[in-house]
Amino acid sequence: MFDMKRSWITRSVSVALLVVLVGGCESFLDVNTDPNAPVNARVDVRLPAIVTGMVHTVYYGDPGQWTVEWMQQTSYNRDSRGYDEIQLYEVQDNSANGAWNFHYATMLNELKLMAEEVDPEAEAAYAGLVQFLTGWMWAYTTDLWGPVPFTNALDPAQPTPSYDDQLPTIYGQALAMMDEAVATMRQPSLRKPGASDLLFGGDMSRWVKLARTVQARHQLRLAYAPGENAQERAQAALAALSEGFTSNADDAVFEYPGGPGSRNPLWRYIDRGLLFTASGLTVEMLMERNDPRLPIMVEPTIRDMENGEIVYRGHYNHVDTEDDSTISEVGHFFTAEDAPLNVGTFADAKFTEAEARLIVSGPGAADGPYREGIRAIMQKWGVDVADIDAYLAERPSLASVANPLEEIIREKWLANYLTIEPWNDWRRTGYPRIDPVPGAFLPSIPVRIRTPESELASNRANVDATGVDPGLRGMLFSGSSVWWGGSPPAGVNGGN
């Protein structure tokens, strides 16, 4: 029987992706010239492209997939690449252009126009969505590049905007936008999104939960930053989580129907070319604890299956090319062209809570949410209840382990498989412990995306004023790059 709902979703996602991809290639002044998203289109017509852009090109775009390699969740099974050697921490300045331009010229500029055109009283629901997505975009952008243009960034009269500090300016404003968004989304609204909302179908209560969960994530991101009070940031994260996700049913899941124009982007990165394989580190971490997620996250090797055996074997980053049939692919559960993608999960929220409680009250208080996070992600991925119970029974209490923070982040690293969040957590905690690949262009794993060529060509004086090296070495940690991206100080419940 023909599925009318799926047909509508397919058309909506396909059109939204077309708008996103065309808009991403246009100049600053041409962002809204696509006939599918005209300047004077209603906000409900433009919302699908914005949500799709946030998921498809921002959250799961090139920078996110670069970091998945750097975190060694995937591995590149070839001796060299034709251009950037991402697996060796090389990012060309013009490779960063696409993400930078999409963030500014497409997403942030479009959100600014929508904010100016939406009726804050009759369309409070839409106004709140725009506020939240704007705050999230700014936090995400500064997380990638550190200091970025903010105050004058979207002013056409300011073609060379100055760069702003991450805190208090950008992060402070981004978190405030999220607060304002929640208040606005709770106001009566004559017009609300329905089918045009590709995440929640117009359920504003779920948008509020997502906003609070994302807010908690960013509050905790600052806990170990220089000059910050870890207890205060952890308390702020817990306060936000009190209004965040409460079960897997709340998860922010973006559905991909599959087929031309409607494919999961991980299919393009991983499944189609078979160049990106399951990493040796991922397989090692799963096998050392007899983790029941192994057959979900990793495919058996083709050669061994042909011989009637089930073998899981990862490829280690920058090891000589191996026969593809002898290396496990990334689990098709994640990379099929119609596989859904998550931008916020209850499991991630529970690990955020576990770390926050670890900071505030110690490992005993963290143990409960830590275990809830493990159970939630295993349930979400379809692991048998008996296997979940057995795995949890093998996990010692956080109060009895030498480094409870490392244990929390290890499980969170697995739960956020193939997303940018493991890199974000590694940058601020140093966990899991990952050795830099041999023969890399940099001595350590990058903590920042390289300055784009477009900024070097048109705004060099303001780039230089940040003190951040615009070359490859600017991808390493320094106080003027991603200022929160160090590791927890000694004595902070397992800090180095």
Helices and strands as residue ranges (DSSP letters): H 4-25, G 28-30, H 43-52, I 53-59, H 62-70, E 74-76, G 86-88, G 93-95, H 97-101, I 102-108, H 109-117, H 124-145, E 148-149, E 163-164, I 166-170, H 171-185, H 204-221, H 230-241, G 248-250, E 252-254, H 265-266, I 267-271, E 276-278, H 280-287, H 294-297, H 302-306, G 324-326, H 332-335, E 341-344, H 346-361, H 363-380, H 385-394, G 398-400, H 404-415, H 421-429, H 453-458, H 460-465, G 472-475
